[in-house]
Every structure is written in structure tokens, then in C-alpha cells.
Amino acid sequence: MSFSINELFSVAGKTAVVTGGSRGIGKMIAEGFVANGVKTYITARKADACQATAEELSASGGTCIAIPADLASDEGRSAFVAELKKREESLDILVNNAGAAWGASFEDYPDEGYDKVMDINVRAIFLLTRDLMPLLTNGASMADPHRVINIGSIDGLSVSTTDNFAYGASKAAVHFLTKNLALRLAPKGLTVNAIAPGPFESKMMEATLAAHQERIENGNPLGRIGNPQDMAGLALYLSSAASKYLNGQIIALDGGSHLGTR
């Protein structure tokens, strides 16, 4: 048993998938993985953006591979899984990050908006994790588990003041799904944990930050929004030997803002 920090926190040589990895939180995580020796597959709906990010992250000498796909559709998910199985026999880390939001008043909230958010944020996580089980369990053990990391939100921990009814409900569902899968998949050699981010710079948060960033930062105990190092650091910890006994946890990454009124 080693207590060397280089061994406890190393992720070098692992293979990972990061969904929604072309931008925002997914890109932050993928960048952290690639910089630390993880062979990282990213997927996103827009092929050009996905490929551009893979090339950008690989430029420093690491390995980032784009497999564009629409994981919200059964056809897109099946094609992605089939392509990954052609390339890999085992998968150490799955980061379920791809997500969507839809803002509208309660009275005007559209059926299609609610369904879209639930399909992408909850259904796609469940089905992709299920379909990748042969890769995730290959080589995994309870002593040295492979990892599933779901991206939830502090909007699934406390009620947001914005009109994002489906988003908050979907992220609360992601948190509970995380606990459910953690219990059932641990005997197969997997741990399942979730990161619940507060505000970070991303396309999803662009309009909110443009209008309210100063108020959000003033209301945060640490006085700022999250940055790429914050996100990558937690994802690296959850993927390393240092966290192999951590399972079924929902970790708020928000500077403590969810502890007060929002």
C-alpha cells in the first residue's frame, strides 16, 4: 500500500469518455484528463466543434479523440457505443456530462422543452451507462473500481429562482439515479458519484452570467464563480485511486453557494 501522492492521485494510462466534451464543463474535465495522461474520447452533437476541441486538447501531446454523436437519440447512442467498442475493450472512466436546459414561465412551459431536458439529462445517462457496461466492467474490481461520474447541478439540491423547472427536476433525478446505480453497480466493480456544479463559464450559463454575474459572485461565500481548474481537479480526484472507496456521493462544487439563499 502506497501513500505517495504520485500514485494516489495518478490517472495516467486510463481511458475515459466525456459526453458533451466539446465545450463548457465537459471540455474542462476533458482538458484535465488529457493533460494528465488519460486517453480521452469526447462526444457532442456538432461534429466540427467536437473535432476542433479534440485537436486543441491533443496539441499539447496528450490524446483526445472525437466521436460526434447525438446521445439523446437511440440511433446516435447505439452508433457511438458501437464505434467505441471497435476501438476499446475496456473503459476506466465515464463522465456523463451532456445536458440541456430550457427556461420559460410555469404557465408557458412547453411540452417539448420539458421532454427534451428530461431525455438528455436523465434518460441518456441511464441508457448510455447501461450500454457501456461491458466496457466499464472489463478489468474492473471492487478493490480497483472503474468510475462513472455524473454531472448534476446545485439546482438539483436547492430551488433556483430562475424558471428552469425541467432542469432542476432533471438534475435532482440525476442525483438519485447516481445513488441507485452506486448501490447496484458496486458489486460489478464500479463506483458512481456525481458532481453538482454551481455557476461556471459555459454556453448554458452564458445569458445568466451576462445579466447576473456580479450578483452571483457577491452571493457566493468565496466571491467568485467556478473555473476550469476547479472542475478538472474534482474530476481527477474522482477518477484516481484516492477516491476508490467513495461511492454514491453528490458533491456540490459551488464555493458553498447552495448553503444559503439563491
Buried (B, 14 or more C-beta within 10 A) or exposed (E): EEEEEEEBBBBEEBBBBBBBBBBBBBBBBBBBBBBBBBBBBBBBBEEEBBBBBBEBBBEEEBBBBBBBBBBBBEEBBBBBBEBBBEEBEBBBBBBBBBBBBBBBEEEEBEEEBBEBBBBBBBBBBBBBBEBBBEBBBBEBEEEEBBBBBBBBBBBBBBEBEBBBBBBBBBBBBBBBBBBEBBEEBBEBBBBBBBBBBBBBBBEBBEEBBEEBBEEBBEBBEEEBBBEBEBBBBBBBBBBBBBBBEBBBBBBBBBBEBBEEEB
